[in-house]
């Protein structure tokens, strides 16, 4: 089976002020390998108020051409009297290529439903943004139950959009978000394998694992996922370097196997 290009995405949520984000971004750019673009897609999703700063820092750094920016959310209408909202065209024009939708926190804190997520997915599709669709089982059950819950969320989100819309699934078991340890590798293999099988029926769906992911994780699960979705662990730039080194090793090993 053809391997998708690995993708590493980082959401800063609401942890950093604009000044803290600028410092963090500069430190991250300093540790990015010059060949980053040869082995992974790398996405940073800062707060809305820091998108311009992140874009500026990337544009003034040689490695910046290998980094994509994402919004942490998006509204489902393209314009109008929606105080406080940010539309997909606004994100696109601000330099974003991705937009995060459907996160468990949005569902829990703001009551967002599968219907709302589907409308946001469609808004991304209209504007040429790639949605990072967050899915996840809310409780620790069987792998089969988790896969069924996540596949239902994926199908619901795509229901209003063209079948060929490219997207990335960020699978985060809700019970593992912010936990000290990620889900067990065997569990990730079982659920991730089922999700990857379901994504084969799509024209461009990729799968990331999130939920307390860190160094060494990608190498253990790279046969069932295409990348990692990082949270607070990535607040330390040296941790980002460790994950990227893991990804590079995997890609190089694949290349060696395919070209002995």
C-alpha positions as CSV (number, residue, x, y, z in Angstrom):
1,X,0.0,0.0,0.0
2,X,1.3,3.4,-0.9
3,X,2.3,5.4,2.1
4,X,1.0,9.0,2.6
5,X,3.4,11.8,3.3
6,X,3.7,12.2,7.1
7,X,2.2,15.3,8.6
8,X,3.0,16.8,12.0
9,X,0.6,19.5,13.3
10,X,0.7,21.6,16.4
11,X,-2.2,23.5,18.0
12,X,-1.2,26.2,20.5
13,X,-4.7,26.6,21.7
14,X,-5.0,29.6,24.1
15,X,-1.8,29.0,26.0
16,X,0.5,31.7,24.6
17,X,0.2,35.4,24.4
18,X,1.2,37.0,21.1
19,X,4.7,37.8,22.4
20,X,5.1,34.3,23.7
21,X,4.0,32.9,20.4
22,X,6.5,35.1,18.5
23,X,9.3,33.8,20.8
24,X,8.2,30.2,20.5
25,X,7.9,30.5,16.7
26,X,11.4,32.0,16.3
27,X,12.8,29.2,18.5
28,X,11.0,26.5,16.5
29,X,12.2,28.0,13.2
30,X,15.8,27.9,14.5
31,X,15.6,24.1,15.1
32,X,13.8,23.1,11.9
33,X,16.1,21.0,9.7
34,X,16.8,22.5,6.3
35,X,15.5,19.4,4.6
36,X,12.2,19.5,6.5
37,X,10.1,19.7,3.3
38,X,11.7,16.5,2.0
39,X,10.2,14.3,4.7
40,X,7.1,15.8,6.2
41,X,4.3,18.4,6.1
42,X,4.5,20.6,9.1
43,X,1.6,22.7,10.4
44,X,1.3,25.2,13.2
45,X,-2.1,26.5,14.3
46,X,-1.6,29.6,16.5
47,X,-4.4,31.7,18.0
48,X,-6.2,33.9,15.5
49,X,-4.4,37.1,16.8
50,X,-1.0,35.5,16.1
51,X,-1.5,34.2,12.6
52,X,0.0,37.3,11.0
53,X,3.1,37.2,13.3
54,X,3.6,33.5,12.6
55,X,3.3,34.1,8.9
56,X,5.8,37.0,9.0
57,X,8.3,34.9,10.9
58,X,8.0,32.1,8.4
59,X,8.4,34.4,5.4
60,X,11.7,35.7,6.9
61,X,13.2,32.3,7.6
62,X,14.7,29.9,5.0
63,X,12.8,27.0,6.5
64,X,9.6,29.0,6.5
65,X,8.7,27.8,3.0
66,X,8.2,24.3,4.5
67,X,5.8,25.3,7.2
68,X,2.0,25.7,6.8
69,X,-0.3,27.7,9.0
70,X,-3.7,26.6,10.3
71,X,-6.6,28.3,12.1
72,X,-7.8,26.7,15.3
73,X,-11.4,27.1,14.2
74,X,-13.5,28.5,11.4
75,X,-17.1,29.8,10.9
76,X,-19.5,28.1,8.5
77,X,-20.5,31.2,6.6
78,X,-18.1,33.2,4.3
79,X,-19.2,36.6,5.4
80,X,-22.0,38.5,7.2
81,X,-23.1,39.9,10.6
82,X,-21.5,37.2,12.8
83,X,-19.8,39.2,15.5
84,X,-16.5,37.6,16.7
85,X,-16.4,34.9,14.0
86,X,-13.6,34.2,11.5
87,X,-14.5,32.9,8.1
88,X,-12.6,30.5,5.8
89,X,-11.8,33.2,3.2
90,X,-10.4,35.4,6.0
91,X,-8.1,32.5,7.1
92,X,-7.1,31.8,3.6
93,X,-6.2,35.4,2.9
94,X,-4.3,35.6,6.1
95,X,-2.0,32.8,4.9
96,X,-3.6,29.7,6.3
97,X,-3.8,26.5,4.4
98,X,-5.5,24.4,7.1
99,X,-8.4,24.9,9.6
100,X,-9.1,22.8,12.7
101,X,-12.7,21.8,13.1
102,X,-14.8,19.6,15.4
103,X,-12.4,19.5,18.4
104,X,-13.7,17.8,21.5
105,X,-13.3,21.1,23.4
106,X,-15.5,22.9,20.9
107,X,-18.1,20.2,21.3
108,X,-18.0,20.1,25.1
109,X,-17.7,23.8,25.8
110,X,-19.7,25.4,23.0
111,X,-22.1,22.6,22.1
112,X,-20.9,22.1,18.6
113,X,-22.6,19.2,16.9
114,X,-21.8,16.9,13.9
115,X,-24.1,19.2,11.9
116,X,-22.1,22.3,12.7
117,X,-18.8,20.4,12.0
118,X,-20.2,19.4,8.6
119,X,-21.0,23.1,7.8
120,X,-17.5,24.1,8.8
121,X,-16.0,21.3,6.7
122,X,-18.0,22.6,3.7
123,X,-16.8,26.2,4.4
124,X,-13.2,25.0,4.2
125,X,-13.9,23.1,1.0
126,X,-15.4,26.2,-0.7
127,X,-12.4,28.3,0.2
128,X,-9.6,25.9,-0.6
129,X,-8.7,25.3,3.1
130,X,-7.8,21.7,4.2
131,X,-9.9,20.9,7.2
132,X,-8.2,19.1,10.1
133,X,-11.2,17.2,11.3
134,X,-10.9,16.2,15.0
135,X,-12.7,13.0,15.9
136,X,-12.6,10.9,19.0
137,X,-14.4,8.5,21.3
138,X,-15.6,10.0,24.5
139,X,-15.1,7.0,26.7
140,X,-12.7,4.1,27.0
141,X,-14.5,1.1,25.4
142,X,-13.5,-1.5,22.9
143,X,-11.4,-0.6,19.8
144,X,-14.4,-1.6,17.7
145,X,-16.7,0.8,19.5
146,X,-14.1,3.6,19.2
147,X,-13.6,3.0,15.5
148,X,-17.4,3.0,14.8
149,X,-17.8,6.3,16.8
150,X,-15.0,8.0,14.9
151,X,-16.1,6.8,11.4
152,X,-19.6,8.1,12.1
153,X,-18.1,11.5,12.9
154,X,-16.0,11.4,9.8
155,X,-19.0,10.5,7.6
156,X,-21.2,13.2,9.2
157,X,-18.5,15.9,8.7
158,X,-18.1,15.1,5.0
159,X,-21.8,14.8,4.3
160,X,-22.2,18.4,2.9
161,X,-19.0,18.5,0.8
162,X,-17.7,17.1,-2.5
163,X,-16.3,13.6,-2.2
164,X,-12.9,14.8,-3.5
165,X,-12.3,17.4,-0.8
166,X,-8.9,16.8,0.8
167,X,-8.9,16.6,4.5
168,X,-6.9,15.4,7.5
169,X,-8.4,13.4,10.4
170,X,-7.0,14.1,13.8
171,X,-8.0,11.2,15.9
172,X,-7.8,12.1,19.6
173,X,-9.4,9.7,22.1
174,X,-11.2,12.3,24.3
175,X,-10.2,10.4,27.5
176,X,-6.5,10.7,26.4
177,X,-6.4,14.4,25.7
178,X,-4.0,16.0,28.2
179,X,-3.4,12.7,29.9
180,X,0.1,11.8,31.2
181,X,0.3,8.8,28.9
182,X,-1.2,8.2,25.5
183,X,-3.4,5.3,24.6
184,X,-1.7,1.9,24.5
185,X,0.0,1.1,21.2
186,X,-2.1,-2.0,20.7
187,X,-5.3,0.1,21.1
188,X,-4.0,2.7,18.6
189,X,-3.1,0.0,16.1
190,X,-6.6,-1.5,16.3
191,X,-8.5,1.8,16.1
192,X,-6.1,3.5,13.7
193,X,-6.1,0.5,11.4
194,X,-9.9,0.6,11.2
195,X,-9.8,4.3,10.5
196,X,-7.2,4.0,7.8
197,X,-9.2,1.3,6.1
198,X,-12.3,3.5,6.1
199,X,-10.2,6.4,4.7
200,X,-9.2,4.3,1.7
201,X,-12.7,4.9,0.3
202,X,-11.9,8.7,0.2
203,X,-9.8,10.5,-2.4
204,X,-7.6,12.4,0.0
205,X,-8.1,11.6,3.7
206,X,-5.0,11.4,5.9
207,X,-4.9,10.3,9.6
208,X,-3.0,11.8,12.5
209,X,-3.0,10.6,16.1
210,X,-3.3,13.0,19.0
211,X,-3.8,12.7,22.7
212,X,-0.6,13.0,24.7
213,X,1.6,12.0,21.7
214,X,5.3,12.4,22.0
215,X,8.8,11.2,21.0
216,X,9.0,7.6,19.8
217,X,5.2,7.4,19.2
218,X,5.3,7.9,15.5
219,X,7.8,5.1,14.9
220,X,5.5,2.7,16.9
221,X,2.3,3.5,15.0
222,X,3.4,4.8,11.6
223,X,1.9,1.7,9.9
224,X,-1.6,2.9,10.8
225,X,-1.3,6.7,11.0
226,X,0.2,9.4,8.7
227,X,1.3,11.7,11.4
228,X,0.9,13.2,14.9
229,X,-1.2,16.1,16.3
230,X,0.8,17.7,19.1
231,X,-0.4,19.8,22.0
232,X,1.4,21.1,25.1
233,X,4.3,18.7,24.6
234,X,5.3,20.9,21.6
235,X,5.5,24.0,23.7
236,X,9.2,23.2,24.2
237,X,10.9,23.5,20.8
238,X,13.4,20.8,21.6
239,X,10.5,18.3,21.9
240,X,9.4,19.4,18.4
241,X,12.9,18.5,17.2
242,X,12.7,15.1,18.7
243,X,9.4,14.3,17.0
244,X,10.7,15.5,13.6
245,X,13.8,13.4,14.0
246,X,11.5,10.4,14.6
247,X,9.6,11.2,11.4
248,X,12.7,11.6,9.4
249,X,14.0,8.2,10.5
250,X,10.8,6.5,9.5
251,X,10.8,8.2,6.1
252,X,14.5,7.3,5.5
253,X,13.9,3.7,6.5
254,X,11.0,3.5,4.1
255,X,13.1,4.9,1.3
256,X,15.9,2.3,2.1
257,X,13.4,-0.5,2.0
258,X,11.9,0.6,-1.3
259,X,15.3,1.2,-2.9
260,X,17.6,-1.5,-1.5
